[in-house]
Amino acid sequence: MKIFPKISPKFKLIYRNPLSLVYLKLISATVIWGGTFVAGRIAVQDMGVFSIAFLRFAIATLLLFGISTHRGQSIPKLTPQEWIGIVFLGLTGILAYNAFFLGGLKLLPASRASLIVALNPIAIALSSTVIFRESLSKPKLFGILISLIGVSIILSKGNPMDLIKTGIGTGDLLLFGCVASWVSYTLIGKQVLKTVSNLTATTYSCLIGCTALLPIALQEGLISDLPRLSLNAAFSTLYMGILGTVVAFLWYSEGIRKLGTNRTAIFTNLVPTTAVLMGVIGLGEPFTMSIALGGALVIGGVVYTNLSSPNPIKSGSI
């Protein structure tokens, strides 16, 4: 007598597909990044923007070197050309991105900030099309637009036109700088990851960014502010360093290598959705129809974009 039902061949195909794990990691990374909006908002209330950014990546850099040591790997030497790419990854994805990200969060609600950052997929897709001549078919563009419509419905509480009426302030401009930094990081990463592993690229870029942040953080008052850091801010910084950087960055880099920039970038549309849902679950915020409808559109756009553009898995992993 069979206790368990026979597994469908289609389910087995999905389960055994190497891309399934990549998709799962990218979805998990977006959930983690959704939490960084809340964590970052908490942390910057107690300490300066550059100080929090330095602590985040100091923690991340130590962990990344620890991971390499645990695996019995030595961080490989890089060629001068590879070093140039790594330096730019550190300056764009670590230094610039976090200065803009945390600076914007100090002035804006996390929900509005996450909406602006949700422009990443369109900016990346268009830039990738122009620079690398990657195809941007109508189905892909349709999926991106559907996701962005969903994001705007969630964060405008069902009336996207309200976002236009509020205007653009300093915090908004900082978050647009955040978008530009992440686009640069993603496109540079596409080239660097052709010859450098995910772990090596992420470790070295965090080290470069952390080194660049240190003198600015010291000037900002890192040492004097550190003893006054609250428990909530400390835990928020640890969250951003361990999960928001080490785990999510490695998974995002793996997605770029195996799926390409366009298909990986579309997953970032899930970030604001998860940020809102975390507010509902963790803070008791109301779950409205706009959240339900917008979330469905975001997830639907992500699924549609990926199903409309099959792409074989590429070799190489961390």
Secondary structure, 3 states (H helix, E strand, C coil): CCCCCCCCHHHHHHHHCHHHHHHHHHHHHHHHHHHHHHHHHHHCCCCCHHHHHHHHHHHHHHHHHHHHHHCCCCCCCCCHHHHHHHHHHHHHHHHHHHHHHHHHHHHCCHHHHHHHHCCHHHHHHHHHHHHHCCCCCHHHHHHHHHHHHHHHHHHCCCCCHHHHHCCCCHHHHHHHHHHHHHHHHHHHHHHHCCCCCHHHHHHHHHHHHHHHHHHHHHHHCHHHHHHHCCHHHHHHHHHHHHHHHHHHHHHHHHHHHHHCHHHHHHHHHHHHHHHHHHHHHHHCCCCCHHHHHHHHHHHHHHHHHHHCCCCCCCCCCC
